[in-house]
Amino acid sequence: MSEVFTSRLGDIRIVAPIVIREVIDQRTCRATLPNGKLIYGYLDKPGIVLEAGLQAKALLSLCDFSRGEIIETVA
């Protein structure tokens, strides 16, 4: 079962695994969900270096699965 969070704005978010496919800049990338859907991933805080092929976890809003905040990398 996925972890569920409530954001500062009150919307419900879930944690989903992603794979980074293309790095756009140091804070933004294109990534895929396990079902193959392409999303934009972004870093809210510095600390993670984005690289193509990197597996990570992202917070996705239940209202908008087109983007996700990358929160950690997966070894």
SULLINFEN-V660594 format. One record per backbone hydrogen bond with DSSP energy under -1.0 kcal/mol. CO is the residue of the C=O (numbers start at 1). NH is the residue of the N-H. Records with the same first field share a line. If there is no record, write none. Layout:
CO=NH, NH
//
This chain:
3=15
5=13
7=10
11=7
12=62
13=5
14=60
16=58
18=56
19=32
20=53
22=30
27=43
28=24, 25
29=41
30=21, 22
31=39
32=19
33=36
37=33
39=31
40=68
41=29
42=70
51=54
54=20
55=74
56=18
57=71, 72
58=16
59=69
60=14
66=40
68=42
69=59
72=57
//
